[in-house]
Amino acid sequence: MAMHTELSIYKAASGLLQMATNITKNIPRELKQSLGRRVIDECVDVLILIARANATQDKRPHLTSLVEKVQVIELLMRLFKENRFISVTQHAGTMEVTTSIGKQANAWKRTSPTAPAT
């Protein structure tokens, strides 16, 4: 089993966290603590779920949660774009990364064995 930090999905998620950190600088002060913090927390949760999925035999629950978190990130990024807190280019960049993470998580889920019966 590879170290989770060496996985391409982890590297993409780490890049997404970096993007989110930079993007949240442009959010108005009154929303920075709520929405800005939320998007960063969701990105951190994605990284944690990747590590958990890599460390366990039954990866499906972690990968399902990961895909849900990515959808929340996409929703927040869309909100940021619609309110012009981020540019269309920044939004496109984040969508490219979230799409990649989602595809990798779903492929990983398809190739993972189900949990052993207890």
C-alpha positions as CSV (number, residue, x, y, z in Angstrom):
1,M,0.0,0.0,0.0
2,A,1.4,3.4,-1.0
3,M,1.7,6.2,1.4
4,H,-1.4,8.4,1.1
5,T,0.8,11.5,0.5
6,E,2.1,9.9,-2.6
7,L,-1.3,9.3,-4.2
8,S,-2.3,11.5,-7.1
9,I,-5.7,12.1,-5.5
10,Y,-3.9,13.4,-2.4
11,K,-1.7,15.7,-4.4
12,A,-4.8,17.0,-6.2
13,A,-6.6,17.6,-2.9
14,S,-3.6,19.3,-1.4
15,G,-3.5,21.6,-4.4
16,L,-7.2,22.3,-4.0
17,L,-6.5,23.3,-0.3
18,Q,-3.8,25.7,-1.5
19,M,-6.2,27.2,-4.1
20,A,-9.0,27.5,-1.5
21,T,-6.6,29.2,0.9
22,N,-5.6,31.8,-1.7
23,I,-9.2,32.3,-3.0
24,T,-10.6,33.0,0.5
25,K,-8.4,36.1,0.8
26,N,-10.8,37.8,-1.7
27,I,-14.0,37.1,0.3
28,P,-15.6,40.0,2.1
29,R,-14.7,40.1,5.8
30,E,-18.3,39.4,7.0
31,L,-18.3,36.1,5.1
32,K,-14.6,35.1,5.6
33,Q,-15.2,33.5,9.0
34,S,-18.2,31.5,7.8
35,L,-17.9,30.6,4.2
36,G,-14.2,31.0,3.8
37,R,-13.5,28.9,6.9
38,R,-16.0,26.3,5.6
39,V,-14.4,25.8,2.2
40,I,-11.0,25.4,3.9
41,D,-12.3,22.9,6.5
42,E,-14.0,20.9,3.7
43,C,-10.7,20.7,1.8
44,V,-8.9,19.5,5.0
45,D,-11.6,16.9,5.5
46,V,-11.0,15.6,2.0
47,L,-7.3,15.1,2.8
48,I,-8.2,13.3,6.0
49,L,-10.7,11.0,4.2
50,I,-8.1,10.1,1.6
51,A,-5.7,9.1,4.4
52,R,-8.4,7.1,6.1
53,A,-9.5,5.3,2.8
54,N,-5.9,4.4,2.1
55,A,-5.4,3.0,5.6
56,T,-8.5,0.8,5.8
57,Q,-9.7,-2.3,3.9
58,D,-13.3,-1.0,3.5
59,K,-12.6,2.2,1.6
60,R,-16.2,2.8,0.4
61,P,-17.6,4.8,3.4
62,H,-14.6,7.2,3.4
63,L,-14.7,7.6,-0.4
64,T,-18.5,8.2,-0.4
65,S,-18.0,11.0,2.3
66,L,-15.1,12.4,0.3
67,V,-17.2,12.7,-2.9
68,E,-19.9,14.5,-0.8
69,K,-17.3,16.9,0.6
70,V,-16.1,17.7,-2.9
71,Q,-19.6,18.5,-3.9
72,V,-19.9,20.9,-1.0
73,I,-16.6,22.6,-2.1
74,E,-18.0,22.9,-5.7
75,L,-21.2,24.5,-4.3
76,L,-19.2,27.0,-2.3
77,M,-17.0,27.8,-5.2
78,R,-20.0,28.4,-7.4
79,L,-21.4,30.7,-4.8
80,F,-18.1,32.6,-4.7
81,K,-18.1,33.0,-8.5
82,E,-21.7,34.1,-8.7
83,N,-21.1,36.7,-6.1
84,R,-17.9,37.8,-7.9
85,F,-15.6,37.0,-5.0
86,I,-13.5,34.9,-7.4
87,S,-12.9,35.2,-11.1
88,V,-14.3,32.9,-13.7
89,T,-10.7,31.6,-14.3
90,Q,-10.3,30.8,-10.6
91,H,-13.6,29.0,-10.5
92,A,-12.7,27.0,-13.6
93,G,-9.4,26.0,-12.0
94,T,-11.1,24.8,-8.9
95,M,-13.7,22.9,-10.9
96,E,-11.0,21.1,-12.9
97,V,-9.4,19.9,-9.7
98,T,-12.6,18.9,-7.9
99,T,-13.7,17.0,-11.0
100,S,-10.4,15.2,-11.0
101,I,-10.7,14.3,-7.3
102,G,-14.2,13.1,-7.8
103,K,-13.3,10.9,-10.7
104,Q,-10.3,9.4,-8.9
105,A,-12.4,8.7,-5.8
106,N,-15.2,7.0,-7.7
107,A,-12.6,4.9,-9.7
108,W,-10.9,4.0,-6.4
109,K,-14.3,3.0,-4.9
110,R,-15.2,0.8,-7.9
111,T,-11.9,-1.1,-7.7
112,S,-12.1,-1.5,-3.9
113,P,-13.3,-4.7,-2.4
114,T,-16.4,-4.5,-0.2
115,A,-16.1,-5.0,3.6
116,P,-15.6,-8.5,4.8
117,A,-18.7,-10.0,6.4
118,T,-18.5,-10.1,10.2
